[in-house]
Each structure stands twice: as structure tokens, then as C-alpha cells.
Amino acid sequence: MKIPKTKDRMLLGILSGGLAFIVQSAFDYASYKKNISKRSYWSTAAGVWVKSKRQAKKWNGQLLGAWMSFGLNVLNGIFMVWSLTKAGLAKWPLKGVMLGSITGAITNALLSGFANNKVAPKDSNSTLSYALTNAITGIVAAWAIVTFGDESLFNERRVIAHTSAEDASLAKPMNINESVVKESQPNTYIH
């Protein structure tokens, strides 16, 4: 079965962020149910907007938290698409883990740092669970970008080395898989 690919960076970011959200929600739910984390990610996100733990745990508080978590994952997915299309796909799992961890840490700091967030957990187990969740969602988002992104999004600006001055005019930019980039105008790089 051939997997459909997209050239639309925004759509790819939404897709990768959406898949990361699903994995994040499942992993976070398991962590919360096993009492590793004191608060679910959704409750913490809802805590920015509601006044009490009780409100954050109600169905509408959970829905709000889920929507906020989804939005943050999509934002991270769009950022990761931009990063990977600029930096290339070499070592994409490591890049995914690092980008997921960095953006997740910033998100967690923002969610916990609001003075009115009484819901955010302050214990190390919850924070470590969130950090691991962010790393996992980062690698899932990177996998989705690699899997569903069209090859043309990841063109690297490499030129084949030639030995003579005449051959230098024939140099073409190469894709990551060593195929020559098809361009509408010579010497134009599209990123």
C-alpha cells in the first residue's frame, strides 16, 4: 500500500501534531491511571483557564484542556515541519526527541508558571512523566513528518562536485536520495 504524501507544510504540521496529540493523550492517561503523574495533561492545560481542580476535572474542563493540548501539539508539529525541512532528515528520531522535549518543556513552564494555575502539579514524578511524554510525542511527530511529507519538502542544497570548469555549469542540486532536483528555472532553490 502506497502512503499518500503531501507537499503542504501546514497540513503536514497539523497531521503530525494531531497524531502526536493522540499518542500524548494515551501515554498521559496511562501515567495518570498508574499514579505516576498527579494530574493529567488535560487538567493542567485547563488549569490555566479555570479556577479550581474541581472545574478542571469536569467534562467541560477536560474538553477545554484537550483542545488546548491539541492546539499546542499542532503548533509543535508546524514548528517541527519547518525545522526538518530546513535542517534535513538526517537523524530525524533524535531531532524529533529533542524538538519535542524543548517545545514540551517551554509549554510545561508556561502552563505551570501562570499564577492563577492552581491545577499544575509541582512534584517531580509528574514533571518527569510530562518530560517523557514530550519526548515520545516529538518522535511520533517527526515520524509522521517523514512518513507523510513529500520528498520535495526535504531537498537539501547539495551540489555534485565536478572536476572541470565546464562540468561545473552542469552541477545540479540533489535530493536526499541522490536524485537530481527538477527545477522550473536553473539555479533556483525552493525551500
C-alpha positions as CSV (number, residue, x, y, z in Angstrom):
1,M,0.0,0.0,0.0
2,K,1.4,3.4,-1.0
3,I,1.2,6.0,1.7
4,P,-0.2,9.3,0.4
5,K,2.3,12.2,0.7
6,T,1.6,15.9,1.0
7,K,3.6,19.0,-0.1
8,D,1.6,21.3,2.1
9,R,3.7,22.2,5.1
10,M,0.8,23.5,7.2
11,L,-1.3,20.4,6.6
12,L,1.7,18.2,7.4
13,G,2.2,20.1,10.7
14,I,-1.5,19.7,11.6
15,L,-1.4,15.9,10.8
16,S,1.9,15.3,12.7
17,G,0.6,17.4,15.7
18,G,-2.7,15.6,15.6
19,L,-1.0,12.2,15.7
20,A,1.3,13.4,18.5
21,F,-1.8,14.6,20.4
22,I,-3.3,11.1,20.2
23,V,-0.2,9.4,21.5
24,Q,0.4,12.1,24.1
25,S,-3.2,11.6,25.4
26,A,-2.8,7.8,25.6
27,F,0.6,7.9,27.3
28,D,-0.5,10.6,29.7
29,Y,-3.7,8.8,30.6
30,A,-1.7,5.6,31.4
31,S,0.7,7.6,33.5
32,Y,-2.2,9.2,35.4
33,K,-4.0,6.0,36.0
34,K,-0.8,4.3,37.3
35,N,-0.5,7.2,39.8
36,I,2.9,8.3,38.3
37,S,1.5,11.7,37.4
38,K,-0.7,13.6,39.9
39,R,-2.6,15.4,37.1
40,S,-3.4,14.6,33.6
41,Y,-2.1,16.9,30.9
42,W,-5.6,17.9,30.0
43,S,-6.3,19.0,33.6
44,T,-3.1,21.0,33.7
45,A,-3.9,22.8,30.5
46,A,-7.4,23.5,31.7
47,G,-6.0,24.9,34.9
48,V,-4.7,28.0,33.0
49,W,-8.3,28.9,32.2
50,V,-10.4,27.6,35.2
51,K,-10.1,28.5,38.9
52,S,-10.1,25.1,40.6
53,K,-9.1,21.5,40.3
54,R,-12.8,20.5,40.5
55,Q,-13.6,22.6,37.5
56,A,-10.6,21.2,35.6
57,K,-11.7,17.6,36.2
58,K,-15.3,18.2,35.0
59,W,-16.1,17.1,31.5
60,N,-16.1,20.7,30.1
61,G,-12.8,21.4,31.8
62,Q,-11.3,18.2,30.3
63,L,-12.7,19.2,26.9
64,L,-11.0,22.6,27.3
65,G,-7.7,21.0,28.3
66,A,-7.9,18.6,25.4
67,W,-8.5,21.4,22.9
68,M,-5.6,23.4,24.4
69,S,-3.3,20.3,24.3
70,F,-4.3,19.6,20.7
71,G,-3.5,23.2,19.7
72,L,-0.1,23.1,21.4
73,N,0.7,19.8,19.6
74,V,-0.3,21.2,16.3
75,L,1.8,24.3,16.9
76,N,4.7,22.0,17.7
77,G,4.0,19.9,14.6
78,I,4.2,23.0,12.4
79,F,7.4,24.1,14.0
80,M,8.9,20.7,13.5
81,V,7.9,20.6,9.8
82,W,9.7,24.0,9.4
83,S,12.7,22.7,11.3
84,L,13.1,19.4,9.5
85,T,12.6,21.0,6.1
86,K,15.4,23.5,6.8
87,A,17.8,21.2,8.7
88,G,17.2,17.9,6.7
89,L,16.1,14.5,7.7
90,A,19.4,13.1,8.9
91,K,19.0,11.6,12.4
92,W,15.3,12.6,12.4
93,P,14.4,10.4,15.5
94,L,17.0,12.3,17.6
95,K,15.8,15.7,16.2
96,G,12.2,14.7,17.0
97,V,13.0,13.8,20.6
98,M,15.0,17.0,21.1
99,L,12.4,19.3,19.5
100,G,9.5,17.6,21.3
101,S,11.4,17.9,24.6
102,I,12.3,21.5,24.1
103,T,8.8,22.7,23.0
104,G,7.2,20.5,25.7
105,A,9.4,22.0,28.4
106,I,8.5,25.5,27.2
107,T,4.8,24.6,27.2
108,N,5.0,23.0,30.6
109,A,6.8,26.0,32.0
110,L,4.1,28.3,30.6
111,L,1.2,26.1,31.9
112,S,2.7,25.8,35.3
113,G,4.1,29.3,35.5
114,F,0.8,31.2,35.4
115,A,0.0,32.5,38.8
116,N,-3.7,31.5,38.6
117,N,-2.9,27.9,37.6
118,K,-3.8,26.0,40.8
119,V,-4.1,22.7,39.0
120,A,-0.5,22.3,37.7
121,P,1.4,19.6,39.7
122,K,4.6,20.6,41.4
123,D,6.0,17.1,42.1
124,S,9.0,15.6,40.3
125,N,7.2,12.4,39.2
126,S,4.5,14.4,37.3
127,T,7.2,16.6,35.7
128,L,9.3,13.6,34.7
129,S,6.1,12.0,33.2
130,Y,5.4,15.1,31.2
131,A,9.0,15.2,30.0
132,L,8.9,11.6,28.8
133,T,5.6,12.3,27.2
134,N,7.0,15.3,25.3
135,A,10.0,13.2,24.1
136,I,7.7,10.4,22.8
137,T,5.3,12.9,21.1
138,G,8.3,14.5,19.5
139,I,9.5,11.3,17.9
140,V,5.9,10.5,16.8
141,A,5.5,13.9,15.2
142,A,8.9,13.5,13.4
143,W,7.9,10.1,12.2
144,A,4.7,11.5,10.8
145,I,6.6,14.2,9.0
146,V,9.0,11.8,7.5
147,T,6.2,9.3,6.6
148,F,3.6,11.7,5.2
149,G,5.8,14.5,3.9
150,D,6.6,14.6,0.2
151,E,10.3,14.1,-0.7
152,S,10.4,17.6,-2.4
153,L,9.9,19.3,1.0
154,F,13.3,17.9,2.2
155,N,15.5,18.9,-0.7
156,E,19.0,19.6,0.5
157,R,21.1,22.2,-1.2
158,R,23.9,19.9,-2.1
159,V,25.7,20.2,-5.4
160,I,27.5,17.4,-7.2
161,A,31.2,18.1,-7.3
162,H,32.7,18.3,-10.8
163,T,36.4,18.4,-11.8
164,S,36.4,20.9,-14.6
165,A,35.0,24.4,-15.1
166,E,32.8,23.2,-18.0
167,D,31.3,20.5,-15.8
168,A,30.6,22.9,-13.0
169,S,27.9,24.6,-15.1
170,L,26.2,21.2,-15.2
171,A,26.0,20.8,-11.4
172,K,22.5,20.2,-10.2
173,P,21.1,20.3,-6.7
174,M,20.4,16.8,-5.3
175,N,17.5,15.4,-3.2
176,I,18.3,13.4,-0.1
177,N,18.1,10.1,-2.0
178,E,20.7,11.3,-4.6
179,S,18.2,12.1,-7.4
180,V,18.5,15.4,-9.2
181,V,16.1,18.1,-8.2
182,K,13.7,19.1,-11.0
183,E,13.5,22.9,-11.3
184,S,11.5,25.2,-13.3
185,Q,14.3,27.7,-13.6
186,P,18.0,26.9,-13.5
187,N,19.9,27.7,-10.3
188,T,16.8,28.4,-8.3
189,Y,16.4,26.7,-5.0
190,I,12.9,26.4,-3.5
191,H,12.6,25.9,0.3
